[in-house]
Amino acid sequence: DEDQAPAHGPAQAVCQVPLGGGGVQVIASGGDTPKLELEVGSALLITLQDDDPVVAVDVASGSAALKIDSDGTIAITGGRGLSIEAGTDLVLKGSNVEIEGSGQVTIKGAVINLN
Protein backbone atom coordinates (compact mmCIF):
# COMPACT_ATOMS: atom_id res chain seq x y z
CA ASP A 1 0.00 0.00 0.00
CA GLU A 2 1.52 3.34 -1.02
CA ASP A 3 0.07 5.05 2.08
CA GLN A 4 2.37 2.95 4.29
CA ALA A 5 5.51 4.40 5.82
CA PRO A 6 8.67 3.33 3.95
CA ALA A 7 10.64 0.36 5.30
CA HIS A 8 13.38 1.27 7.74
CA GLY A 9 15.72 -0.32 10.26
CA PRO A 10 15.55 -0.10 14.06
CA ALA A 11 18.06 2.80 14.22
CA GLN A 12 16.51 4.76 11.33
CA ALA A 13 13.91 7.44 10.79
CA VAL A 14 12.53 7.79 7.26
CA CYS A 15 10.39 10.56 5.78
CA GLN A 16 9.11 10.18 2.22
CA VAL A 17 6.93 12.66 0.30
CA PRO A 18 4.83 11.48 -1.45
CA LEU A 19 4.57 8.06 0.14
CA GLY A 20 5.47 5.35 -2.35
CA GLY A 21 8.54 7.20 -3.69
CA GLY A 22 9.38 9.42 -6.62
CA GLY A 23 9.60 12.65 -4.64
CA VAL A 24 11.76 13.52 -1.65
CA GLN A 25 13.11 11.06 0.88
CA VAL A 26 15.09 11.78 4.06
CA ILE A 27 16.74 8.93 5.95
CA ALA A 28 18.39 9.52 9.34
CA SER A 29 20.46 6.58 10.59
CA GLY A 30 22.04 6.18 14.02
CA GLY A 31 24.38 3.48 15.19
CA ASP A 32 28.13 3.23 14.74
CA THR A 33 28.19 5.54 11.71
CA PRO A 34 25.47 8.22 11.99
CA LYS A 35 24.23 9.31 8.58
CA LEU A 36 21.66 11.68 7.07
CA GLU A 37 20.60 11.19 3.45
CA LEU A 38 18.43 13.50 1.36
CA GLU A 39 17.26 12.05 -1.94
CA VAL A 40 15.38 14.23 -4.45
CA GLY A 41 13.82 12.08 -7.16
CA SER A 42 16.46 10.07 -8.96
CA ALA A 43 18.61 13.11 -9.81
CA LEU A 44 20.13 14.18 -6.47
CA LEU A 45 21.51 12.42 -3.39
CA ILE A 46 23.11 14.36 -0.54
CA THR A 47 24.80 12.34 2.22
CA LEU A 48 26.17 13.69 5.51
CA GLN A 49 27.88 11.09 7.68
CA ASP A 50 30.42 10.44 10.41
CA ASP A 51 32.73 8.63 7.96
CA ASP A 52 34.56 9.50 4.74
CA PRO A 53 33.34 11.12 2.66
CA VAL A 54 31.76 13.26 5.40
CA VAL A 55 29.80 15.20 2.76
CA ALA A 56 28.81 13.71 -0.59
CA VAL A 57 26.63 15.24 -3.29
CA ASP A 58 25.81 12.91 -6.18
CA VAL A 59 23.98 14.22 -9.24
CA ALA A 60 22.35 11.85 -11.74
CA SER A 61 24.05 8.70 -10.42
CA GLY A 62 27.61 9.96 -10.64
CA SER A 63 27.55 12.26 -13.67
CA ALA A 64 28.61 15.04 -11.27
CA ALA A 65 29.81 14.76 -7.69
CA LEU A 66 31.25 16.67 -4.74
CA LYS A 67 32.98 14.83 -1.89
CA ILE A 68 34.55 16.24 1.25
CA ASP A 69 36.61 14.00 3.52
CA SER A 70 37.23 14.52 7.24
CA ASP A 71 40.87 15.50 6.54
CA GLY A 72 39.69 18.44 4.38
CA THR A 73 40.27 16.76 1.00
CA ILE A 74 37.70 17.98 -1.55
CA ALA A 75 36.97 16.25 -4.85
CA ILE A 76 34.73 17.73 -7.54
CA THR A 77 33.94 15.79 -10.71
CA GLY A 78 31.86 16.72 -13.71
CA GLY A 79 31.06 14.11 -16.32
CA ARG A 80 30.47 16.70 -19.03
CA GLY A 81 32.52 19.67 -17.88
CA LEU A 82 33.48 21.85 -14.95
CA SER A 83 33.54 25.65 -14.92
CA ILE A 84 34.84 27.96 -12.21
CA GLU A 85 34.18 31.67 -12.69
CA ALA A 86 34.65 34.67 -10.43
CA GLY A 87 33.33 38.20 -10.87
CA THR A 88 36.63 39.60 -9.58
CA ASP A 89 39.67 37.62 -8.37
CA LEU A 90 40.12 33.86 -8.68
CA VAL A 91 43.05 32.37 -6.79
CA LEU A 92 44.22 28.77 -7.21
CA LYS A 93 46.94 28.07 -4.68
CA GLY A 94 48.62 24.95 -3.33
CA SER A 95 52.00 23.61 -2.30
CA ASN A 96 52.01 21.65 -5.58
CA VAL A 97 49.75 22.65 -8.48
CA GLU A 98 49.29 20.52 -11.57
CA ILE A 99 47.42 21.49 -14.73
CA GLU A 100 47.01 18.77 -17.34
CA GLY A 101 44.98 18.36 -20.48
CA SER A 102 44.73 15.38 -22.80
CA GLY A 103 44.03 17.84 -25.61
CA GLN A 104 44.88 21.49 -26.23
CA VAL A 105 45.56 23.69 -23.15
CA THR A 106 44.91 27.41 -23.63
CA ILE A 107 45.96 30.20 -21.26
CA LYS A 108 44.65 33.71 -22.04
CA GLY A 109 45.11 37.02 -20.27
CA ALA A 110 45.92 40.69 -20.87
CA VAL A 111 49.29 40.02 -19.22
CA ILE A 112 50.57 36.56 -18.29
CA ASN A 113 53.27 36.51 -15.62
CA LEU A 114 55.38 33.40 -15.11
CA ASN A 115 57.27 33.39 -11.77
Protein Blocks (a to p, Z undefined) as FASTA:
>chain_A
ZZbccdddfkbccddddehijiacddddehjbdcddddehjlbccddddbdcfbdcdeeh
hiaccdddfkopacdddfkbccdddfkbccdddfbdcdddfbdcddddfbdceZZ
